[in-house]
Amino acid sequence: RRVKLLDAGSGKGRLSWYVKSRNIGWYGLDNDAKRTAQANRLGLYRMTMGDLQQGVPFRGDSFDIVVSSHVLEHLDKPQEAVKELHRVLKPGGLIIVGVPIYGPVLRIARLAIAPLINAYFKWHKGKPCDHHIIYTLNSLKKLMRSFKIEQVRGFRFGRGQFLIFLEDSRLLYELNTRFGAAFPSLSPEVNLVARK
């Protein structure tokens, strides 16, 4: 059957590159005009400008699937965004949220060196690092407690782009996927799958 999918924080629309189905009605939400225009050029998305933290222009119980990949760590008030995602998802609908995570010790270290990271980003990219929240697996689960969590899967071998070439190998991708399913808290990034 045809389903309505909200890509919340759709950016350039990359999600549509990985999912090929004529049975998906794509809806994108982003707060950046340039990225919204890029996603519109794909011709799949019905794009809307909006801010997840301040309410989105969709009726409640509108979507069968909501995906929010690498968005929540950029927000000042992720709990407001999660309320909105819950509101627009149909009862029984599926939500998939992806964020980078840190173990408790790494989280403390990351918070301690945050000023250095911000200085590097400001020097290298002209703006500070925009990761406002540093998640652990437990803090992500706590944030998503209004949903019924079905699965948490880790992915990626390393942070950032340093080891991304490993994702191009099918064998290493399979190993990474199995490791991430067995030990999500040891992975640098996770996808949490849940239902309303």
Secondary structure in CASP SS format (residue, H / E / C, confidence):
PFRMAT SS
TARGET T0000
AUTHOR 0000-0000-0000
METHOD secondary structure of the structure
MODEL  1
R C 1.00
R C 1.00
V E 1.00
K E 1.00
L E 1.00
L E 1.00
D E 1.00
A E 1.00
G C 1.00
S C 1.00
G C 1.00
K C 1.00
G C 1.00
R C 1.00
L H 1.00
S H 1.00
W H 1.00
Y H 1.00
V C 1.00
K C 1.00
S C 1.00
R C 1.00
N C 1.00
I E 1.00
G E 1.00
W E 1.00
Y E 1.00
G E 1.00
L E 1.00
D E 1.00
N C 1.00
D C 1.00
A H 1.00
K H 1.00
R H 1.00
T H 1.00
A H 1.00
Q H 1.00
A H 1.00
N H 1.00
R H 1.00
L C 1.00
G C 1.00
L C 1.00
Y C 1.00
R E 1.00
M E 1.00
T E 1.00
M E 1.00
G C 1.00
D C 1.00
L H 1.00
Q H 1.00
Q H 1.00
G C 1.00
V C 1.00
P C 1.00
F C 1.00
R C 1.00
G C 1.00
D C 1.00
S C 1.00
F E 1.00
D E 1.00
I E 1.00
V E 1.00
V E 1.00
S E 1.00
S E 1.00
H C 1.00
V C 1.00
L H 1.00
E H 1.00
H H 1.00
L C 1.00
D C 1.00
K C 1.00
P H 1.00
Q H 1.00
E H 1.00
A H 1.00
V H 1.00
K H 1.00
E H 1.00
L H 1.00
H H 1.00
R H 1.00
V H 1.00
L E 1.00
K E 1.00
P E 1.00
G E 1.00
G E 1.00
L E 1.00
I E 1.00
I E 1.00
V E 1.00
G E 1.00
V E 1.00
P E 1.00
I E 1.00
Y C 1.00
G C 1.00
P H 1.00
V H 1.00
L H 1.00
R H 1.00
I H 1.00
A H 1.00
R H 1.00
L H 1.00
A H 1.00
I C 1.00
A H 1.00
P H 1.00
L H 1.00
I H 1.00
N H 1.00
A H 1.00
Y H 1.00
F H 1.00
K H 1.00
W H 1.00
H H 1.00
K H 1.00
G C 1.00
K C 1.00
P C 1.00
C C 1.00
D C 1.00
H C 1.00
H C 1.00
I C 1.00
I C 1.00
Y E 1.00
T C 1.00
L H 1.00
N H 1.00
S H 1.00
L H 1.00
K H 1.00
K H 1.00
L H 1.00
M C 1.00
R C 1.00
S C 1.00
F C 1.00
K E 1.00
I E 1.00
E E 1.00
Q E 1.00
V E 1.00
R E 1.00
G E 1.00
F E 1.00
R C 1.00
F C 1.00
G C 1.00
R C 1.00
G C 1.00
Q C 1.00
F C 1.00
L C 1.00
I H 1.00
F H 1.00
L H 1.00
E H 1.00
D H 1.00
S C 1.00
R H 1.00
L H 1.00
L H 1.00
Y H 1.00
E H 1.00
L H 1.00
N H 1.00
T H 1.00
R H 1.00
F H 1.00
G H 1.00
A H 1.00
A H 1.00
F C 1.00
P H 1.00
S H 1.00
L H 1.00
S C 1.00
P C 1.00
E E 1.00
V E 1.00
N E 1.00
L E 1.00
V E 1.00
A E 1.00
R E 1.00
K C 1.00
END
